[in-house]
Amino acid sequence: MSNPAEMLDAAERLDQLHMLGRNVRSRVADAAPRAPAGAKLFVNLHSADLNDEDLYSFSSPLSRIAARVVLEVTERASLSDVRDVASCVARLRALGFQIAVDDLGAGYAGLTSFTQLEPEIAKLDMSLVRGVSSDPRRQSIVRSMKGLCDQLGVLVVAEGVETPAERDTLVELGCDLFQGYLFARPGRGFESGL
């Protein structure tokens, strides 16, 4: 499959989302010892994963390293099928995980998932970042979202940064961290010895 979205779509059609999520989390836990010391590991979750009891098990591979893990829940998927989101988030925090809202600004739910998840980190979707340097409307939206996040004590990550002009504008707008091809392309895993 050419991208993660295709894999998620196939897993959903085959009713295998929990199996896929468990596999991803296990692989991250296996790779964690090769990650740089002190590095946070960001792990994507489908909203359906929040209904998987394995996610909350003290003995699951990822739970053993929870203090190093930020669970990214995408705003693109609805939380409407998740049983008691607040309780799920509380259980994850009790294990030591941090929560991030991924793709903020791209989902159909608006800020609903943001309020339900009460994240420590908000990742602004690349649709807001692309061309921000020349688009006053995008700049206004990012500035407003950053202001809201500051009031709530939420760290802001700008996703999909591809040009120095985008980076410079996002710095001026106060974004805390940046992710995108300008800095690095996705890799296959952690190199040994890092």
C-alpha positions in Angstrom: 0.0 0.0 0.0 1.4 3.4 -0.9 0.4 5.3 2.2 -0.8 4.8 5.8 -4.4 6.0 4.9 -4.8 3.1 2.5 -3.7 0.7 5.2 -6.1 2.2 7.7 -8.9 2.0 5.1 -8.2 -1.7 4.4 -8.0 -2.5 8.1 -11.3 -0.8 8.7 -13.0 -2.7 5.9 -11.6 -6.0 7.2 -12.5 -5.2 10.8 -8.8 -5.3 11.8 -8.2 -1.9 13.2 -7.4 -3.2 16.7 -4.9 -5.7 15.2 -3.2 -3.0 13.2 -3.1 -0.6 16.2 -1.6 -3.4 18.4 1.0 -4.2 15.8 2.0 -0.6 15.4 2.3 0.0 19.1 4.3 -3.2 19.6 6.8 -2.2 16.8 7.2 1.2 18.4 8.0 -0.4 21.7 10.5 -2.8 20.1 12.2 0.2 18.4 12.2 2.5 21.4 15.6 1.3 22.9 17.3 2.5 19.7 15.7 6.0 19.9 17.9 8.8 21.2 17.9 9.1 25.0 15.1 11.3 26.2 13.4 11.5 22.8 9.6 11.5 22.9 8.0 8.9 20.6 4.8 10.1 18.8 2.5 7.3 17.9 -0.6 7.7 15.8 -3.9 6.2 17.1 -7.1 5.7 15.2 -10.1 6.7 17.3 -11.2 3.1 17.3 -8.0 2.2 19.2 -9.5 4.1 22.2 -12.0 1.2 22.5 -9.3 -1.4 22.5 -8.7 -2.6 26.1 -5.2 -3.7 25.1 -4.2 0.0 24.9 -4.9 0.4 28.7 -3.1 -2.8 29.8 -0.1 -2.3 32.1 1.5 -5.2 30.4 1.1 -4.0 26.8 4.5 -3.2 25.2 3.8 0.5 24.8 2.6 1.0 28.4 6.0 -0.1 29.7 7.5 3.0 28.0 4.4 5.3 28.4 6.4 8.2 29.9 8.3 8.5 26.6 5.1 8.3 24.4 2.8 10.9 23.0 -0.4 9.3 21.5 -1.6 11.3 18.5 -5.3 11.0 17.9 -6.3 12.4 14.6 -9.0 15.0 14.3 -9.9 13.5 10.9 -11.6 10.5 12.6 -14.7 10.9 14.7 -14.7 10.2 18.4 -18.4 9.6 18.4 -18.0 5.8 18.6 -15.6 6.0 21.5 -17.1 4.9 24.8 -16.5 7.7 27.4 -13.7 9.7 25.9 -12.9 11.5 29.2 -12.4 8.2 31.0 -10.2 6.8 28.2 -8.0 9.9 28.3 -7.8 9.7 32.1 -6.7 6.0 31.9 -4.0 6.8 29.4 -2.7 9.6 31.4 -2.7 7.4 34.5 -0.4 5.0 32.6 2.0 8.0 31.8 1.0 8.8 28.2 0.7 12.3 26.9 -2.1 13.1 24.3 -1.8 15.1 21.1 -4.5 16.1 18.7 -3.2 15.4 15.2 -4.4 17.2 12.1 -6.0 20.0 14.0 -7.9 22.2 11.6 -8.5 19.5 9.0 -11.2 17.5 10.7 -14.9 17.7 10.2 -15.4 17.9 14.0 -14.0 21.4 14.4 -12.6 21.8 17.9 -14.8 19.0 19.4 -12.0 16.4 19.5 -9.7 19.1 20.9 -12.1 19.8 23.9 -12.8 16.1 24.4 -9.1 15.0 24.5 -7.7 18.0 26.4 -4.3 17.4 24.8 -0.9 18.5 25.9 0.1 19.0 22.3 -1.8 20.3 19.2 -0.5 19.4 15.8 -1.7 22.0 13.2 -2.7 20.3 10.0 -0.5 20.9 6.9 -3.5 22.4 5.2 -3.1 25.4 7.5 0.7 25.4 7.1 1.0 25.1 3.3 1.4 28.6 1.9 1.0 30.3 5.3 3.8 32.7 4.4 1.7 34.3 1.6 -1.8 33.9 3.0 -3.0 36.4 5.6 -6.1 34.3 6.3 -4.1 31.2 7.2 -1.8 33.4 9.3 -4.8 34.7 11.2 -6.1 31.2 11.9 -2.7 29.9 13.1 -2.3 33.0 15.3 -5.7 32.5 16.8 -5.2 28.7 17.4 -1.8 29.5 18.9 -3.4 32.0 21.2 -6.0 29.5 22.3 -3.4 26.8 22.9 -1.3 29.3 24.9 -4.3 30.0 27.2 -4.8 26.3 27.7 -1.2 25.4 28.2 -1.0 23.3 25.0 2.2 23.1 22.9 1.7 23.8 19.2 3.4 21.7 16.5 3.1 22.9 12.9 3.0 19.9 10.5 4.0 19.9 6.8 6.6 22.7 6.9 8.3 22.6 3.5 9.8 26.0 2.9 12.0 28.4 4.8 9.3 31.1 4.3 6.7 28.9 5.9 9.0 28.1 8.8 9.9 31.8 9.3 6.2 32.8 9.3 5.3 30.1 11.7 8.1 31.2 14.0 6.7 34.7 13.9 3.3 33.4 14.7 4.7 31.7 17.8 4.5 28.0 16.9 6.5 25.9 19.4 7.8 23.0 17.2 7.9 22.2 13.5 7.7 19.0 11.4 8.0 18.6 7.7 10.2 17.8 4.7 12.1 21.1 5.3 13.7 19.3 8.2 13.7 15.6 7.3 11.8 13.0 5.3 10.3 10.0 7.2 12.8 7.3 7.9 12.5 3.5 8.3 13.3 3.6 12.0 16.0 4.5 14.5 19.5 3.8 13.5 21.5 1.9 16.1 24.0 4.1 18.0 22.0 7.3 17.9 
